[in-house]
């Protein structure tokens, strides 16, 4: 299958302009799966909860999800794209998955970054894997990358491709995702944005360099740091389902979960460790 990303510079608060730009870019693409950046329809640098309330949308009724559904149907492909989701009196940094048949599901960002913690509720759905026919895919959003557990859980649940919608400002993620793919023998598509947002006394510069990484850690495609690009690569899905490193080692079969209890322990304010419940 062909999987890839759309990299561009969203304009803060200009939802209609951003949707129109993305629609034109998707129209040019020849792919089975495309990943769009985090909060691609609104921009990222919120400065108040009121802005989140004004710019968030219900899913799947909102115009952003409906536009993605229409493009998925017209282009016969699956799309993953980030948006601010309103659900009752809660607001999530989310990514929706749509297919040619319509809306599939929503992932809500589990690991919030920096001032996102002021505006959004932490994700409450966990990490799920979706079978879209050509492959099984998982979804992460931006800062999820720094927690190896995110990609590990998705991989153990059977994901072949990790769709990673991002607005990256730290310089580490692109290289770290190569290691994540090596650790889990899965493909990953990181869709980042470009440009600099300046709002009131705040400013953020985004690193671009969206990329596609193979299950053997080969870098299949990496965009420029400040270019508008559509990147697409051929994906051999079966390669992600073979976890054997050699005749003696299988990445998943060799795991020793009985020694991993510390991974599910929480740390108290005093630094004491205890088993997490649930």
URBEL-V869520 format. One record per pair of residues at least 24 apart in sequence whose C-alpha atoms are under 10 Angstrom apart, sorted by the first residue. I is the first residue (numbers start at 1). GAP is how many residues later the second one is. If there is no record, write none. Layout:
BEGIN
i->[I/I]
gap->[GAP/GAP]
END
This chain:
BEGIN
i->[1/1/1/1/1/1/1/1/1/1/2/2/2/2/2/2/2/2/2/2/2/2/3/3/3/3/3/3/3/3/3/3/3/3/3/3/3/3/3/3/3/3/4/4/4/4/4/4/4/4/4/4/4/4/4/4/4/4/4/4/4/4/4/4/4/4/5/5/5/5/5/5/5/5/5/5/5/5/5/5/5/5/5/5/5/5/5/5/5/5/5/5/5/6/6/6/6/6/6/6/6/6/6/6/6/6/6/6/6/6/6/6/7/7/7/7/7/7/7/7/7/7/7/7/7/7/7/7/7/7/7/7/7/7/7/8/8/8/8/8/8/8/8/8/8/8/8/8/8/8/9/9/9/9/9/9/9/9/9/9/9/9/9/9/10/10/10/10/10/10/10/10/10/10/10/10/11/11/11/11/11/11/11/11/12/12/12/12/12/12/12/12/12/12/12/12/13/13/13/13/13/13/13/13/13/13/14/14/14/14/15/15/15/15/15/15/15/16/16/16/16/17/17/18/18/18/19/19/19/19/20/22/22/22/23/23/23/23/24/25/25/25/26/26/26/26/26/26/26/27/27/27/28/28/29/29/29/29/29/30/30/30/30/30/31/31/31/31/31/31/31/31/31/32/32/32/32/32/32/32/32/32/32/33/33/33/33/33/33/33/33/33/33/33/33/33/33/33/34/34/34/34/34/34/34/34/34/34/34/34/35/35/35/35/35/35/35/35/35/35/35/35/35/35/35/35/35/35/35/36/36/36/36/36/36/36/36/36/36/36/36/36/36/36/36/36/36/37/37/37/37/37/37/37/37/37/37/37/37/37/37/37/37/37/37/38/38/38/38/38/38/38/38/38/38/38/38/38/38/38/38/38/38/38/38/39/39/39/39/39/39/39/39/39/39/39/39/39/40/40/40/40/40/40/40/40/40/40/40/40/41/41/41/41/42/42/42/43/43/43/43/43/43/44/44/44/44/44/44/44/44/45/45/45/45/45/45/45/45/45/45/46/46/46/46/46/46/47/47/47/47/47/47/47/47/48/48/48/49/49/49/49/50/51/52/52/52/52/52/52/52/52/53/53/53/53/53/53/53/54/54/55/55/55/55/56/56/56/56/56/56/56/56/57/57/57/57/57/57/57/58/58/58/58/58/58/58/59/59/59/59/59/59/59/59/59/59/59/60/60/60/60/60/60/60/60/61/62/64/65/65/65/65/65/65/66/66/66/68/68/68/68/68/68/68/69/69/69/69/69/69/69/69/69/70/70/70/70/70/70/71/71/71/71/72/72/72/72/72/72/72/73/73/73/73/73/74/75/75/76/76/77/77/78/78/78/78/79/79/79/80/80/80/80/80/80/80/80/81/81/81/81/81/81/81/81/82/82/82/82/82/82/82/82/82/82/83/83/84/84/84/85/86/89/90/90/90/90/91/91/91/91/91/92/92/92/92/92/92/92/93/93/93/93/93/93/94/94/94/94/94/94/95/95/95/95/95/95/96/97/97/97/97/97/97/98/99/104/104/105/106/107/107/107/107/108/108/108/109/109/109/109/109/109/110/110/110/110/110/111/111/111/111/111/111/111/111/111/112/112/112/112/113/113/113/114/126/126/126/127/127/127/127/127/128/128/128/128/128/128/129/129/129/129/129/129/129/129/129/129/130/130/130/130/131/131/131/134/134/135/135/135/135/135/135/135/135/136/136/136/136/137/137/137/137/137/137/138/138/138/138/139/139/139/139/139/140/140/140/140/140/141/141/141/141/141/141/142/142/142/142/142/142/142/142/143/143/143/143/143/145/145/145/145/145/145/145/146/146/146/146/146/147/148/148/148/148/148/148/149/149/150/151/151/151/151/151/151/151/152/152/152/152/152/153/154/154/155/155/155/155/155/155/155/155/155/156/156/158/158/158/159/159/159/159/159/159/159/160/160/160/160/160/160/160/160/160/160/160/160/160/161/161/161/161/161/161/161/161/161/161/161/161/162/162/162/162/162/162/162/163/163/163/163/163/163/164/164/164/164/164/164/164/164/165/165/165/165/165/165/166/166/166/166/166/166/166/167/167/167/167/167/167/167/167/167/167/168/168/168/168/168/168/168/168/168/168/169/169/169/169/169/169/169/169/170/170/170/171/171/171/172/173/173/174/174/174/174/174/174/174/174/174/175/175/175/177/177/177/177/177/178/178/178/178/178/178/178/178/178/179/179/179/179/180/180/180/181/181/181/181/181/181/181/182/182/182/182/182/182/182/183/183/183/183/183/183/184/184/184/184/184/184/184/185/185/185/185/185/185/185/185/185/185/185/185/185/186/186/186/186/186/186/186/186/186/186/186/186/187/187/187/187/187/187/187/187/187/187/187/187/187/187/188/188/188/188/188/188/189/189/189/189/189/189/189/189/190/191/191/191/192/192/193/193/193/193/193/194/194/194/194/194/195/195/195/195/196/214/214/215/215/215/215/215/216/216/216]
gap->[30/31/32/133/134/232/233/234/235/236/28/29/30/31/32/75/132/230/231/232/233/234/27/28/29/30/31/32/74/75/76/158/160/184/185/186/209/228/229/230/231/232/25/26/27/28/29/30/31/32/75/159/184/185/186/187/206/207/208/217/226/227/228/229/230/231/24/26/28/29/30/31/32/74/75/76/158/159/160/184/185/186/187/205/206/207/216/218/224/225/226/227/228/28/29/30/31/34/75/159/184/185/186/187/204/205/217/222/223/224/225/226/28/29/30/33/159/183/184/185/186/187/201/202/203/204/216/217/218/219/220/221/222/223/224/28/29/32/183/184/185/186/187/200/202/218/219/220/221/222/28/31/34/183/184/185/186/187/188/197/199/217/218/219/27/29/30/31/32/33/34/183/184/185/186/187/29/30/31/32/33/184/185/186/27/28/29/30/31/32/33/34/43/185/186/187/28/29/30/31/32/33/38/39/41/42/27/28/29/41/25/26/27/28/40/48/49/25/26/47/48/24/25/24/25/46/44/45/48/49/47/45/46/49/44/45/47/48/47/203/204/205/42/45/46/49/51/53/204/44/47/48/47/202/46/48/201/202/203/45/46/47/200/202/44/45/46/47/48/200/201/202/203/40/43/44/45/46/47/67/102/200/202/39/43/44/45/46/47/65/66/99/101/102/104/130/156/199/38/43/44/45/46/47/129/155/157/196/197/198/43/44/45/46/47/60/62/104/127/128/129/130/131/154/155/156/157/195/196/43/44/45/46/47/59/60/127/128/129/130/153/154/155/156/157/174/194/43/44/45/46/58/104/105/127/128/129/130/131/153/154/155/156/157/173/42/43/44/45/46/55/56/57/71/102/103/104/126/127/128/129/130/153/154/155/42/43/44/45/46/54/55/56/102/126/127/128/154/24/41/42/43/44/55/125/126/127/151/152/153/40/41/42/43/40/41/42/39/40/41/124/150/154/39/40/49/72/123/149/153/160/70/71/122/151/152/153/154/157/158/159/69/70/72/73/153/156/68/69/71/72/152/153/154/155/67/70/71/42/69/70/71/69/68/32/33/34/39/40/41/67/68/31/32/33/36/37/38/66/30/32/28/29/30/31/27/28/29/30/31/35/36/37/26/27/28/29/30/34/35/25/26/27/28/29/30/33/24/25/26/27/28/35/36/37/44/46/47/25/36/38/42/43/44/45/46/42/24/32/30/31/32/33/37/38/32/36/37/28/29/30/31/32/34/35/27/28/29/30/31/32/33/34/35/28/29/30/31/32/33/27/28/29/31/25/26/27/28/29/30/31/25/26/27/28/29/26/24/25/24/25/24/55/24/25/26/54/24/25/84/25/26/27/59/83/84/85/111/25/58/60/82/83/84/85/110/24/25/26/27/59/82/83/84/85/109/25/82/24/35/36/35/34/32/29/30/31/32/28/29/30/31/32/24/27/28/29/30/31/32/26/27/28/29/30/48/26/29/45/46/47/71/44/45/46/68/69/70/43/33/35/40/41/42/66/34/33/26/28/25/33/31/32/33/34/31/32/33/30/31/32/33/34/35/30/31/33/34/40/29/30/31/32/33/34/35/36/39/29/30/31/32/29/30/31/29/24/27/28/24/25/26/27/30/25/26/27/29/30/31/24/25/26/27/28/29/30/31/32/33/27/28/29/30/27/28/29/26/103/24/25/26/100/101/102/103/105/24/25/26/101/24/25/26/49/50/51/24/25/26/50/24/25/26/49/50/24/25/26/48/50/24/25/26/27/49/50/24/25/26/27/31/48/49/50/24/25/26/27/30/27/28/29/31/32/35/45/26/27/30/31/34/33/28/29/31/32/35/36/31/114/30/26/29/30/32/33/35/37/28/29/31/32/34/31/30/32/26/28/29/30/31/32/85/86/97/28/96/28/82/83/25/26/27/28/78/81/82/24/25/26/27/28/55/75/76/77/78/79/80/81/24/25/26/27/28/51/52/53/54/74/76/79/24/25/26/27/28/50/51/24/25/26/27/28/49/24/25/26/27/28/46/47/48/24/25/26/27/28/45/24/25/26/27/40/42/44/24/25/26/27/37/38/39/40/41/43/24/25/26/36/37/38/39/40/41/42/24/25/27/35/36/37/38/39/35/36/37/35/36/37/35/34/36/33/34/35/36/37/38/39/45/48/36/38/44/34/35/36/40/42/33/34/35/36/37/38/39/40/41/34/36/37/38/33/35/37/32/33/34/35/36/37/59/31/32/33/34/35/36/69/32/33/34/60/68/69/31/32/33/56/59/67/68/29/30/31/32/54/55/56/57/58/59/60/66/67/27/28/29/30/31/51/52/53/54/55/56/57/25/26/27/28/29/30/31/32/33/48/49/50/52/53/24/25/26/27/29/31/24/25/31/32/33/42/43/44/32/32/39/40/31/33/32/33/34/35/36/30/31/32/33/34/30/31/32/33/30/25/26/24/25/26/27/28/24/27/29]
END
